[in-house]
Amino acid sequence: MHGDEIIVPCSITDASGCRARRDYVHINPVKHGLVRRVADWPYSTFHRLVSQGIHPPEWAGSAGADVLGYPD
């Protein structure tokens, strides 16, 4: 945590909320400049979603959070 940062619990009430939070987590390494593409982060569960056909390997490309509109 950074100084006065507060973590607020939230509840996921439906499948779309679950997908939105999962996508947000997958986008974070791109948003914070650790990798150029979501698929470049080797520790991500994103690779499992690709293998299951849920997301294509190029999902979100290099635009990442800008495409999905997730604030940080």
C-alpha positions in Angstrom: 0.0 0.0 0.0 1.0 3.6 -0.6 0.5 5.9 2.3 -3.2 6.7 2.6 -4.4 4.1 0.1 -7.5 2.3 1.2 -8.6 -1.1 0.0 -12.4 -1.3 -0.2 -13.9 -4.8 -0.4 -16.3 -5.4 -3.2 -18.6 -8.3 -4.0 -19.0 -9.9 -7.4 -22.7 -10.5 -8.0 -22.8 -11.9 -11.5 -20.7 -13.4 -14.3 -20.1 -10.0 -16.0 -18.7 -8.6 -12.8 -16.4 -11.6 -12.5 -15.2 -11.2 -16.1 -14.6 -7.4 -15.5 -12.4 -8.1 -12.5 -10.5 -10.9 -14.1 -9.8 -8.7 -17.2 -8.7 -5.9 -14.9 -6.2 -8.1 -13.3 -4.9 -9.4 -16.6 -4.4 -5.8 -17.9 -2.4 -4.5 -14.9 1.1 -5.6 -16.1 0.5 -3.8 -19.4 -1.0 -0.7 -17.7 2.0 -0.4 -15.3 4.6 -0.8 -18.1 5.9 -4.3 -17.1 5.0 -5.8 -20.5 3.7 -4.5 -23.9 1.0 -7.2 -24.3 -1.1 -9.2 -21.8 0.3 -12.4 -23.3 3.9 -11.3 -22.5 3.3 -11.6 -18.7 4.4 -15.2 -17.9 2.8 -15.4 -14.5 -0.8 -14.6 -15.7 -3.8 -17.0 -15.7 -4.5 -15.3 -19.0 -2.6 -18.1 -20.7 -5.1 -20.6 -19.3 -8.0 -18.6 -20.8 -6.2 -18.6 -24.2 -5.8 -22.4 -24.1 -9.5 -22.7 -23.2 -10.5 -20.5 -26.1 -11.9 -17.7 -23.9 -9.5 -15.0 -25.1 -7.4 -14.9 -28.3 -3.6 -14.6 -27.7 -3.7 -11.0 -29.0 -6.5 -9.9 -26.6 -6.2 -6.2 -25.7 -3.0 -6.1 -27.8 -0.6 -3.4 -26.7 -3.3 -0.9 -25.9 -4.3 -2.8 -22.8 -6.2 -0.7 -20.3 -6.9 2.1 -22.8 -9.0 -0.3 -24.8 -10.9 -1.7 -21.8 -11.4 1.7 -20.1 -10.2 0.5 -16.7 -9.0 3.3 -14.4 -6.2 2.7 -12.0 
